């Protein structure tokens, strides 16, 4: 069983920030701790799809392919698909403003964590989550 105090869900912006050459210091600490396997990172496939979409617009899709291959091999990263279980959580949810953000929030619910790496304050407020970096 996973330790819920050490589970973070990452959105697309967090994925982008974590893999910058010079990320902000708080993000760098999160990245370093992830590499040291101090916590488990849950990456919803919708966040990866959004990152891929953004990168395609910038012409850097090969980077996403490399990142995805690394995430798949990491022992403390779980790539969470959009599944029936997530959909069922969405059915029981009453607050929503963006489809991809609701899927990410329901991923937090599935793993019983409120810890999320995002810059989206509306996501935090709407779903009563805890932002772990600025």
N, C-alpha and C positions, 0 to 999 in steps of 0.2 A: 504494500500500500504506500502511496506517495504521501509525503509530509505536506499538508496543505499550507503550512506557513512558508514553504519554500517553492511555491508554484506561482509562476508569473505567466500571464497571457500577453502575447505581443501583437500589436497591430502593425499595419504596413509602414506607418511612419517610424515606428520603433525599429523595424527591420532595416529600414533605410539608414537611420541614424547609427545603429549598432555596427554597421559595416562601412562607415565613413573612415577615411584614413585618420582624420583628426576629429573624433566625435567630442561633444561637450563632456566635461569631466564626470558628471553623474552617469552619463551613458557609458563612458569608458570603464567606470567601475563595474557597472552591470555586465558589460562584455567580458571584463577580466574575471569576474565571479562566475559567469556562465562557462568560460573556458576551464576554470578550476573546478567545475561541477558542484558549485555551492548551492545551486538551485536548479529546479526543473523549469524549462521554458516550453510553453504550449504555443505552437504557431498554427492558427487556423488556416486552412487552405485558402479561404477567402482573402486573408491578408497577403498570402504569397501571390495569389492571382492579381490583387490590386498592385502589389509591388512590380510584378511582371508587366502589367499594363502601363504603369508609369515609366518603367525603364524602356519599354518599346517606343514610347513617345520620345524618349531621349536617345534612342539608338544604342542602348547598352544591354541587350538581352542576354549576352553571353555571361555577364556577371551573375544574373539570377540563376542561370543553370549551374554555375560553380557553387553558389551559395546553397542551392537546393541539394546538391550532391553532398555537401558538407553537413547540412542539417540532418539528412537521412542517416548519416554515419555516426552522429553524435549520440552518446548514451543518455544524455540528459535533455534532449530535445524531442518533443512529441509533436508530430505534424498531425493535426486534428482535422479530419474531413468534415465537410458539411453532410451530416448524417440524419437519419430518422430521429435519433435521440435529440439532436439539436433542434430539429423541426418541431418535435413535440414540446420542447421547452419554449419555443417561440409561440406555439398555440396558447400556452398558459400565460404568456407575457402580455401586459396591457400597454406598456409604453414603448414607442418606437418612433424614430425620425429618419433613419437611414438603414436600408436593408443590411449592408455589410457590417455596420456597427452593431446592429441587433444580433447578428450571427456571432460576432466576436464576444458580445456580452453574454450570450447564452452559452458560449464555450466556457466562460468564467463560471457560470452556474453549474455546468456539467462537472467541472473539477472542484466545485465548492471553494472557489477562491475569489477574492475581491481585488487581488493585486494585478494591476495591468500597466504595461509600459505603453503609454500613449501621450500625445500632446493635446488630445481632444477633450477639453473640459466639459463639453456637452455630453459626451459619452460617459464621463465620470458622474456627472449630476443625474442624468437620466436613469442610469442603472445602479446607482449607489455603489460605485467602485472606488478603489483607492489607487491614485496615480503614484507610481514609484520613481518617476523622474520628471524633470522640468525641461 
